[in-house]
């Protein structure tokens, strides 16, 4: 259910685009992103940085799309988001000597373990594996940022919307699966 809510603005954007047009879809995307922020604040007492970033970009570029009646602004959204994600990973590593992919995966495995009632589950994944994953995700995010621009400005609006919803989600899903396969052998086995 949480995953569905995470993608709700994108789903609503797609449905409204197919039903009406890009401008209505953009308006709904903005409203859904703001409602999502309110929900996270009320239910969790905190809004994660990624939600602020996604909503902020949706409001700014979506607002420009509506104000200038030009869909090119909203087409830049995915590029900006993925470029920011790639840059966060890259600069996290270069400036702060932090592997954010490692932090994210260890946090994910820790939360899964705590949901199962396990405490102090030790996961020993070599630093070299985390470094490979970090650089793979950096390259992937920059690739997706560029690919979005290529599709947005070389294909029809309809093709871009389908790519944004299904293509980007598919690429991300495959990357997550490959990441899990890469670390699977290092995860603790259940007794």
C-alpha positions in Angstrom: 0.0 0.0 0.0 2.9 2.4 0.8 4.4 1.8 -2.6 1.1 2.5 -4.3 0.9 5.8 -2.4 4.5 6.7 -3.3 3.6 6.4 -7.0 0.1 7.9 -6.7 1.0 11.3 -8.3 2.6 9.6 -11.2 -0.4 7.2 -11.6 -2.9 10.1 -11.4 -0.8 12.1 -13.9 -1.0 9.2 -16.4 -4.7 8.6 -16.0 -5.6 12.3 -16.3 -3.3 12.7 -19.3 -4.9 9.8 -21.1 -8.4 11.1 -20.1 -8.0 14.9 -20.7 -4.6 16.4 -21.6 -1.1 17.3 -20.3 -2.2 20.5 -18.6 -4.9 18.9 -16.5 -2.5 16.0 -15.7 0.1 18.5 -14.6 -2.4 20.3 -12.4 -3.4 17.0 -10.8 0.3 16.1 -10.4 0.9 19.3 -8.4 -2.1 18.8 -6.2 -1.2 15.1 -5.6 2.4 16.0 -4.7 1.2 18.6 -2.2 -1.4 16.2 -0.7 1.4 13.6 -0.4 3.5 16.1 1.6 0.6 16.8 3.9 0.0 13.1 4.4 3.6 12.4 5.3 3.7 15.3 7.7 0.4 14.2 9.5 1.0 10.4 9.4 4.8 10.3 10.1 5.5 13.7 11.6 8.2 14.2 9.1 8.7 14.7 5.4 11.7 13.1 3.8 14.0 15.2 1.7 13.2 13.2 -1.4 9.5 14.0 -1.1 10.3 17.7 -0.7 12.5 17.6 -3.8 9.9 15.7 -5.9 7.1 17.9 -4.8 9.1 21.1 -5.2 10.2 20.2 -8.8 6.6 19.2 -9.6 5.2 22.5 -8.3 7.9 24.7 -10.0 8.1 23.0 -13.4 4.4 22.0 -13.3 3.5 25.6 -12.4 5.6 26.9 -15.3 3.9 24.4 -17.6 0.5 25.7 -16.6 1.5 29.4 -16.5 3.1 29.4 -20.0 0.9 26.6 -21.4 4.0 24.8 -22.5 4.5 21.1 -21.7 8.3 21.3 -22.2 8.7 22.4 -18.6 7.0 19.3 -17.1 9.1 17.2 -19.5 12.2 18.4 -17.8 11.0 17.1 -14.4 12.3 13.5 -14.7 15.6 14.8 -16.0 16.0 17.2 -13.1 15.0 14.5 -10.5 17.3 11.9 -11.9 20.2 14.3 -12.4 19.8 15.4 -8.8 19.8 11.8 -7.5 22.9 11.0 -9.5 24.6 14.2 -8.2 23.6 13.5 -4.6 25.2 10.0 -4.9 28.3 11.4 -6.6 28.8 14.4 -4.3 28.0 12.3 -1.2 30.9 10.2 -2.2 33.3 12.9 -3.3 32.6 15.5 -0.6 31.4 13.5 2.4 33.1 10.2 1.7 29.7 8.6 2.2 28.2 5.8 0.1 24.5 6.6 0.0 23.6 3.4 -1.7 25.2 1.5 1.1 23.3 3.6 3.7 20.0 3.1 1.8 20.5 -0.7 1.5 21.6 -1.3 5.0 18.7 0.9 6.2 16.3 -1.2 4.1 17.6 -4.5 5.3 17.5 -3.2 8.9 13.9 -2.2 8.6 12.9 -5.5 7.0 14.7 -7.3 9.9 12.9 -5.3 12.5 9.6 -6.0 10.9 10.3 -9.7 11.2 11.2 -9.1 14.9 14.9 -9.6 14.4 17.3 -7.3 16.2 20.9 -6.7 15.6 21.0 -8.5 12.3 24.5 -8.2 11.0 24.9 -7.9 7.2 28.4 -8.2 5.9 28.6 -6.9 2.3 32.1 -6.1 1.1 32.8 -2.4 0.5 33.8 -3.2 -3.0 30.3 -4.4 -3.8 28.8 -1.2 -2.3 31.2 0.9 -4.4 30.3 -1.0 -7.6 26.6 -0.4 -6.8 27.2 3.2 -6.0 28.9 3.9 -9.4 26.3 1.8 -11.2 23.5 3.9 -9.8 25.3 7.2 -10.5 25.7 6.2 -14.1 22.1 4.9 -14.3 20.6 8.1 -12.9 22.6 10.3 -15.3 21.7 8.0 -18.2 18.0 8.2 -17.4 18.2 12.0 -17.1 19.7 12.1 -20.6 17.3 9.5 -22.0 14.3 11.4 -20.7 15.4 14.5 -22.6 16.1 12.5 -25.7 12.6 10.9 -25.6 10.9 14.2 -24.6 12.3 16.2 -27.5 12.6 13.6 -30.2 9.2 11.8 -29.9 5.6 12.7 -29.5 4.1 13.9 -26.2 2.2 10.6 -26.0 5.3 8.5 -26.4 7.1 10.6 -23.7 4.2 10.1 -21.2 4.2 6.4 -21.8 8.0 6.3 -21.5 7.9 8.4 -18.3 5.4 6.2 -16.6 6.3 2.7 -17.9 9.8 3.1 -19.3 11.4 4.9 -16.3 9.5 2.7 -13.8 10.7 -0.4 -15.7 14.3 0.7 -15.9 14.3 1.5 -12.2 12.6 -1.9 -11.3 15.2 -3.8 -13.3 18.0 -1.8 -11.6 16.6 -2.6 -8.2 16.3 -6.3 -9.1 20.0 -6.4 -10.3 21.0 -4.6 -7.1 19.3 -7.2 -5.0 20.9 -10.1 -7.0 24.3 -8.5 -6.4 23.9 -8.4 -2.6 21.7 -11.5 -2.2 24.5 -13.9 -1.4 25.7 -11.7 1.4 22.4 -11.5 3.2 21.9 -13.7 6.3 19.9 -16.9 5.8 17.0 -17.8 7.9 17.6 -20.6 10.3 
